[in-house]
Amino acid sequence: MKKQELKNRIIDWAYEYAKTGDYENYQAIEFQLCYVDGYLIARTVLDDYFIRDELNEFCQEARRKKQEKV
């Protein structure tokens, strides 16, 4: 897999994780991608204010929806 393809996949995975409601914020997703999934490059890929802000918003919304179901 080419480097740019990997970066795009990491971003896609980050947004998928955010939408689950299982992650509090982008830091939790970054930890998952780096240390559980083994993609240390995720720290660099997610080092973008817009992406981090959007991931945080997705996390908050997904967690709110998940809480409403309980």
C-alpha positions in Angstrom: 0.0 0.0 0.0 1.3 3.4 -0.9 1.9 6.0 1.8 -0.9 8.3 0.7 -3.3 5.4 0.5 -2.4 4.4 4.0 -2.9 8.0 5.2 -6.4 8.0 3.6 -7.3 4.7 5.2 -6.2 5.9 8.6 -8.4 9.0 8.3 -11.3 6.8 7.2 -10.8 4.4 10.1 -10.6 7.4 12.5 -13.9 8.7 11.3 -15.4 5.2 11.5 -14.2 4.9 15.1 -15.6 8.4 16.0 -19.0 7.4 14.7 -19.2 4.3 17.0 -19.7 6.3 20.2 -17.0 4.2 21.9 -14.4 7.0 21.8 -14.4 10.1 23.9 -12.3 12.2 21.6 -9.6 12.2 18.9 -6.9 11.3 21.4 -8.6 8.0 22.2 -8.9 7.3 18.5 -5.3 8.2 18.0 -4.3 5.8 20.8 -6.4 3.1 19.2 -4.8 3.5 15.8 -1.2 3.9 17.1 -0.9 1.4 19.9 -3.7 -1.1 19.4 -3.9 -1.2 15.6 -0.2 -0.6 15.2 -0.2 2.4 12.9 2.2 4.8 14.6 2.0 7.1 11.6 -1.6 7.9 12.8 -0.1 10.6 15.1 1.2 12.4 12.1 -1.8 11.8 9.9 -4.2 13.1 12.6 -2.0 16.1 13.4 -4.4 18.5 11.7 -6.7 20.9 13.7 -9.6 20.5 11.3 -9.5 16.7 11.4 -9.1 16.7 15.2 -12.0 19.1 15.7 -14.2 17.2 13.4 -13.4 13.9 15.1 -14.2 15.4 18.5 -17.6 16.6 17.2 -18.3 13.2 15.7 -17.3 11.5 19.0 -19.5 13.7 21.0 -22.5 13.3 18.7 -22.1 9.5 18.6 -21.7 9.2 22.3 -24.8 11.4 22.9 -26.9 9.2 20.5 -25.5 6.1 22.2 -26.6 7.4 25.6 -30.1 8.2 24.4 -30.5 4.5 23.4 -29.7 3.3 27.0 
